[in-house]
Amino acid sequence: MIARIWQGCTRPGMGKAYMSYLEQTGLKEYRETKGFNDVLVLTREMDGRTEYLLITLWEDMEAVRGFAGPEPEKAVYYPEDDRYFPESECTPYVRHYEVHETG
């Protein structure tokens, strides 16, 4: 199993609005991708901004490519993401880890 990790920090006051947008975009697309297992959406408030840390679990790297495309190390962004995140907060890359144990 593969864990894919992405993080970013919203513009001030945009944390709740981004969660709604995320549900309509990334979370929906994760769930529709073959080989997707689960997602953790972690948040924390910092000076009016919301930091997001997403950990998705996939069967294997082939499943990750089914979501992310041929360059799975690049983050997947949606058309209106720049509305929620300052350009400097949009991390262009994600990290992948092999999962050895859960539960």
N, C-alpha and C positions, 0 to 999 in steps of 0.2 A: 504494500500500500504506500502511496505517496501523499505527503502533506505539502500543500502549496500555500505559501504565506505572502500576503500583501498588506501594506499599511499606508495610511495617509491621514492628514489632519485637515478638517474642513475650515472654511472661512468662519469668522465669528458668527454665531447665531444660526448656522446652517446644518447643525448636526442632526436634528430630527427630520428636517426636510430631506436630507441625504438618505436617511434610513428608508424613507418611503420610496425614493427614487431607486435605491439599491434593490428593494424588493421587486420592483418592476423590470429591472435590467439584469444585473449580475446574478442575484439569487435565483431568479426565474430561469435564466440560461443555464446555471449550474445544474439545477434539478432536471432540466430537459436533456442533459448530456449523458450519453451512455458511459458507464464507468464511474459516475459521480456517486460518492457514498454519504458524505455529510459536510456540514459547514458550521463553524463557530464564528459568530460576529461579536467581537469584543469592542467595547467603547470605554472611553474615559474623558471626562470634561477637564479642560485645561485653559484657563483664562478666556472663557467664552467660546472656545473652539472645541471640537470633538475629534479626538483621535480614534481612528478605526483600525482594528487589526483583524483581518479575515484569514482564517485557517480553513482551507478546504481539504477534504480527504478524497482520494481517487484510487481506483483499483491499481493503476499502473501509469507510466508515462504516456502510453498510447491514449489512455482516457484523457489525460491532461491536454494532449495535443488536439483531441476532439473538441475541447473547449477553447484552448488558446491559439490553435493554429500551429504552423510549422516552426515557430520560434517560441516555444513554451516559456522561456525565461523572461520574455517581455510581458509586462502587465497588460491586461485587456482594459481599455477605457471605452466609455460610451459617449455619444455626441454631446451630452450636457454636463459631463463631469467637470469641465472647467468652471461651470457656474458654482459648484460646491467647493472646489479645491483651488487654492492659489497655485499657479504653475510650479512654483518651487516645492510644493507639497506632493506633486504627482510623481511618485516613484516609478521610473520607467521599467524597473525590473522586479521580479519576485524571487523568492527562494523556494527551493524544493528539498524536502528531506524524506528519506526512507523511514517509514514507520515500522518499528519492531514490535511494539506492543500497545494495546489499547485496553481500556476497562480496567 
